[in-house]
Structure formats: structure tokens, C-alpha cells
Amino acid sequence: MTAPAAAANLLEPQRRADWFELFFDLVFVVTVSVLAHGLHGDPGWAAYGTLLALFFPAWWAWVNLMLSVNLFGARWTRALLLAAMPGLGLMAAAARAGLGSRAWAFALGAAWVRLVTFAIWWTRTRRELAGIPWWRPVVYGGLTAGLWTVSAVVPSPARYALWVLALVIEIGLLTFRRGQPADLYGRLSAEHLVERIGLFLVIVLGEAVFGVVTGLAEYFTGPSAAASFGGLAVAAMLAVGFFNWGAETAEHGIAGAQSRGAEEIMRETVLYLPFVLISSVTVLAAALAEAVAEPGHTLPAGHRYALTFGIIGYYLTNAAISRRLGANGTDLLRWVVPAVLLPLLIVLPLAYASPAWVAALAAGAVTAAMVALANLNARRPRP
């Protein structure tokens, strides 16, 4: 980072997430819960595709607002974050039929959030990010809000084509450097970014805890208790792994990417790869909830794969983030290989051949083994 950019970071009052941001995140608790509910029973590929298709716009809206707070500070943007909550709430309420009868409401909620994003950037860039041309916030927030609004009255499949177009425009503008201040990414707080993404992960892990505990409350039997224990172990071990090692590595890595001006690495590790991480935990949570509800039966095919590849996806995404942020490839392989092989060799076969409670306990054991392995690797002497 240049000296002025470093000084700006030191002077910027918004370095940590505040209570208002945590209150704002409550709407995403509902969003994750509603989307995970769509995977109950025996979900097929269409159900998982629907979850990803609806979750990405919600995630993208959250990321845009989070970055806005990171750059401009929460104190000024609190009112606008509050204004965004009804739009996000509408997206959450419509998500259960977001590609069907409520697609129009989901689209209007997305348009609402884009208008709030536009209001933030149109007003603040005039004072704090001089040099950004007028057309960038107009296109990024105004034009895309218009596309989402028009899609509410357009029949499918044209409706969904407009959704994709709006997202492509936003992603493209982030990649397109023209009109961006040279120090835009240098102004971001790495500490705040990691903390906010970590708190979002807590929301999704909380959905896993909520699912297994409420499932046990409804199906209060020994096998359900065993499945709940396995589910709680999975959530706890994933949290331990991230907050003991992943968060610190990510914070240092993002700060290093800032110092090198590696903007594409920052985009990948803050905007895109965390979506895969969160999605992996979401489908994993749904599989664990199903194991508690039906502990004596084998898991349906969709949940077998969700349980197995949710664990694999979580660890592989963490590895991809670490690698992009400069982690040593040999060190990564020491836990990436077991992270892939253990679920494939233990969790998936048991999910096919054993009752669901056995598969849930196996998932808990595998994630506990990964934490133990990470501890061993952390103690390994460095050359």
C-alpha cells in the first residue's frame, strides 16, 4: 500500500463490525433458513440448483452492502442499511417459490437493494472517492435495479435472463478498471472483511445447529440424539477450523494482496470463493437436519452427496482461498488430501449402507479428525 492509503486505513473509524451490522445480518438468518428448508425430504438436482440460483443474488446483495460499509463506515450508512432490510426480507420471503409464483417478489426485493446500493455510492463517492465517474454508480446500481424491476413483469425464461444480465453487469464493472480509483482496494479494511465473512459463516453454522436441535426436539429418540450429536460436532469442528486458523490466515493474506495491488485475488477471496464456502455449509446443514428427522433410515441420495461433498467443498474452498492468498502448496496438501479422501471413504459409504444417525456421527468424526490433523500441522517445525 502507498503511504496515503495506509494512513487512510489507520484514520478510518470503521475497523470492526458494529452491533448494527449484526442486527442487519438477522435477515440473512431467515434467508438461509428458508432456502435450506427447500432441501427437506428427498431433494434432487433441481432443488440444489434452485438454492444456488436464489442464494447467489442474496449473497451478492449482502457483499455489496458489506463492502460499502467497509469503505464508508457504518455510522453514516446505518440508515441506508436499515432501508435495505425490507428488500432483503422480501427476497427471503419469496425464496421458497423464488423461481416460480413468487419470482416477481424476489426480483422486486433485489431491485430494492440495488437502489439502496446506488444511494450509498452516488452520495458518498462525491465526497470520499473523488474520481469515480457518474456512470459507474448509475450503471452498477441504477441500471441493474431497472433490470430487476422489469424482470418482475416479464415472463420466464426472459425474466431469468434479465437476472443473469444484471449480475453479469455488476461483476463485469468490478473487473473493469476504468473509472476506479487506483487506491480503491487499498482503502478496504482486511480485518473488517474477514470478520464480516466469518460472522456470515456463523449464521450458516447456526442454521446447522438450529436444524439438529429443533429436529431433536420434535423427534426425541435415541437415534435422533445420536444424529444431533454428530451434527453439533460437525458445526463445532468447522467453526474451530475456521476461527483457529482460517480467519488469521485470510486477514494476513488479504492485507498482503492489498500491499501488492493484487485486486483480482481480493475479488476472488472476498466475493466469489466465500459463496462456495457458505453454500457447502448450507447443503451440509440440510443433510444433518434430515438425519435427525429420519435417523433410522438411510439418507436420500441428495442428502448423501450433500453430507459428503458439503464437507469436501468446505475444505477445498478454504484451501483455494489459502492458496490464492499465498499459502504454501505442500502444507495445504497435508490436509487437503485427507479432507477429500476421508468423506469419500468413510462418510459416503456409510450414508449409503447405514442408518442416517451413523452417517451423521461419521461426519462428526471426520471433521474432528481434520481439526486434529490441523493441530498436528500447526505444530510441525518450519524449515
N, C-alpha and C positions, 0 to 999 in steps of 0.2 A: 504493500500500500504506500501511496505517497504520503508525505508528512501532513498536508492539509486534510487528506481523507482520514488519516489516523487520528488527527486532532478532532475532526468532526465526530468520529466514533466515541472518543473519550468524553466529549461535551454533550452528546445526545442523552437526554434523560431516560429514554425508554430502552433499558438494557435487559430487563427481566419481564416475564409475563405478569400482568397485574390481575387483581381479582375480577375486574370487569371482563377481561378476555376469557377467564374461566367460566363466568356466567354466560357469556356469548356462546361458548362451546356446548352448553347444555342442549342446544337444538340439534347438535350432531349426535348426541346420545340417542335421541329419538330417531334420527335418520338411520343410524347403524342398526338400531333395534328393528325398525320397520323392514329394512332390506334383508336382514338376517332371517326375519320371520318368513320371508318368501321362500326360504330353503327348507322349511319344515316338511316332514313326510319323506317322500321319495323324489328328490329333485333331479331333473335331467339336465342335459347341456343347456337347454333354453333358459332354465331358471338361473343358472350361473351366468349366462350371457346377459340376461336381463339385469342381474345385480351389478355387473361391471358397467353396463351401458348407463345405468342410472346413478351409480356411485361416483363415476368419474366427474360428471358435471358438478355434483355436490362437493367433491373433494377440490375441484378446480376453483370453485367459488370460495371455499374456505382458504385455499392457498393465496388467492389474490388479496383477500381481506387481511390475512396474516402478514403478507409482505407489505401492505400499505401501512399497517400499524408499526411494523418494524422500521420502516423508513421515516414515518412522520410522527411517531409517538402515539400512545394510546389516549393521552389526555384530550387531545383535540378530536380524535376520531371516535370517541366513545358514543357520541350522539348518532353518528352515522352507522356504527356497528349495531346499535340498538335499532336503527331504521332498517338494517339488513335482515334482522331476525325474522320478521313476518314472511319475507320472501323465502328464506331458507326453511322456515316452518311449513310453508305451502309446498315446497318441494318434498319435504319429508312426508307430509300428509298424503300427497299424491303418489308417492313412490310405489305403494302396493299395486297400483294399476297404472304406473307411470308410462308404460308402453302400450296402454290400452285406453280405457274410458276416461282416465284422468290425465292423459298426456298433455292436454291443453293447460291444466292447472300447473303441472310440473314445469311447463315452458314459461308460463307467466311468472312463476316463482324465480326461475333462472333469470328472466329479463329484469325483474325487480332488483336482484343482487347486482346485475351489471350496471344498472342506473346508479346504485349507491357507489360502486367502484368508480364510475365516471365522475360522480360528485367529489369524491375524495381527490382524485388525480387532477381534475380540472381546476380545483381551487388551490390545492397545495403546491402543485408544480409551478404556479405563477410566483410563489414566494420562496420555495425551498429547493426547487430543482430547475433553476433557470436554464434555458437552452433546449428544453423539450418542446418541439413544435406543437401547435394546437391540434394538428390532425391525429397525433398518436392517441391521446385520451378519447378523442371523438370516435375514432375507429374502434379502439380497444373496448371502450365501454358503451358508447352511444350506438354505433352501428350494430354491434353484436346484440345489444338489448333489443334493437329493432328486429333483428333476425329471429330471436327467440319469441318476440311478441307476434310476429307474422305467423310463425310456425304453429301458434295456438289455434289458428283458424284454417290452417292448410291440412288437407287430409294426408294420411300416410300413403306411400313412403316418402313423399316430398317433405313432410314435416321433419322426419329424422335426418334427411339430407341437409336441411337448414340448421339443425342442431350441430351436425358434424362440421358444416361450413363455419359456424360461429366459433367453435372450438379451434378449428384449424387457423382461423384469422388470429385468434388470441395467441396461440402457440407460435405462429409464424412471426408475429410482431415482437415477441420476446426474443426470438432468434435473430431478427433483422436489426442490425446495429444502427442504422441511420436514424438520427434524431435522439439517440440515447446518450446521456452524459457519460463521459469516459469513466467517471468515478461512481457510477450508479451502484454497481455491485460492491464496490469498496465501502459504501455507506451502510451496508447491511450489518447487523449485529449477529455474528455467528452464535453467540450464546443464546440469544433470543430465538433464533431459528431452530436450534436443536431442542431447546426447552419446549417450544410450541409443538413441534412434531412429536416429541416424547409424550407430551400431555395428550395429544390426539391418540397416540398408541395406547395410553392408559384408558381412554374412552372405549376403545375397541376391546381391550383386555377386560374391561369392566363388563362389557356385553357377554363375554365368555363366563365370567363369574356369576353374573345375573342369571344367565341361562341355566347353568348347572344347579345353582342354589334354588331358584324357583321351581325347576324341574323336580328336585328332591322334595320340595315342599308339597308338590302335587302327587308325586309317586314315591311315597315314603316307605321304601322297601330296602332290604339288604343289597340287592344288586344295583339299585339306583344310587345308594350311598357309595358303593364302590366306584361306580362311574363318575359320581360327583367328585370323589376324592381324586380320581385320575384327571378330571377336568381342571380342578383347582390347582393340581400340581403342574399341569401344562401352562396355565396362565401365570403362575408364580415363577416358573423356570424361565419362561420367555421374558418376563419382566426383569428378573435378576440378570439375565444375559445382556439385555439392552442397557440397563441403567448402571451395571457394574463396569461394562467395557465399551459398549457401542456408543453411548452418549458422549463420553470424553473423547473417544477416537474421532467421532464425527465433528465435534466442536473444533478440535485442533486441525482436522483435515480441511474443514471449510475455511477457517482462518488462513491456512496455508494456501488454499486455492485463491483466496482474495489477494494475498500478497503477490501471487504470480499472475494475477489477472486472468485466471482460468475460468471464464464465465460459463462455458458450456458444462464444465464439471459441476459448478454450483447449481446450474439449472437441473442437471440430471439427479444430483443427490438431494436436492431440496424439493423439486417439483414432481418429478416423474417416478423415480425408484421408490420413494416412500408410499406412493399409491399402491404399488405391487405389494409392499410390506403389509400395509393396512388391509388390503384385500385378502391376503393369505390368512391373516388372523381372523378376519370376518367369517370366511368359509370354515375355518377350523372351529370357531366358536359354535357355528350352527351344527357341525357334526357332533361336537361334545354334548350339546343340548339334546340332540336326538338320541345319543347313547344313554342319557339319563332317563329320557321318556320311555324308551323301549330297550331296557338293559338286557333282557333275556333273549332277544332276537339278534341275528347278525345285522349289521348296519346295511341299509340300502346302498346300492352301488355308488350313487353320487356321494354319499357321506363317507364311504370307504376311501374314495380318492381324495375327498376334501380333507379328511383326517391325515392322510399320508402326505399329500402334496401341499397341504397348508403348512405343515412343519418344514418340509423341504423348501417351499417358497420363501418362508420367513428367513431361514438361514442363508439361502442362496442370495436373497436380496441384500441382507446385511453384508454378505461377502462382496457383492458387486459394489455397494456403497463404499465399503472399506477400501476396495481395490482402486476405485476411481479417486479416492482421497489420498492414495499413495501408500497403502499398506503393503507389506512385503508378501509377494505371492506364495512363497514357500510356507510362511507362517499361516496364511489363510488355508492352504491345502490341508494342514494338520487337523482342522476342524470342519472344513467344507466336505471332505470325503466322507467322514462319519455322519455328517448331517444329512447326506443323501442316502448312504447305504443303510443306516440303522432304521429309518422309517420304511424303506423298501423291503428290507429283510425281516423286520420284526412286526411293525405296525400293520402293513398291508396284508400279509398272510393271516395274521390273527383276526383282522377285520373281516376277512372272507370266511374263515373257518370257525370262529369263536363267537360267543355272545358279545354284545356291544360293550358290556362293562369290562370285559377282558381287554378289548381293543383300547378303551379309554385309559385303563391302567397302564397298558403297554406304551401309549403315547406319553403319559406322565413319566414313565421310567426312561424313555428315550430322551426327553427334554432334560431330565435330571442328569442323565449321563453326559449330555452336551455341556451342562454347566460345570460338571466335574472335570471334563476334558479342557474347558476354557481355563479353569483354575490351574490345571497342570501346565498348560501352555504359558500362562502368565508367570509361572514360577521358573520356567525354563531359562537358564542363563543365556544372555545375548552375547554374540561374539564381539 
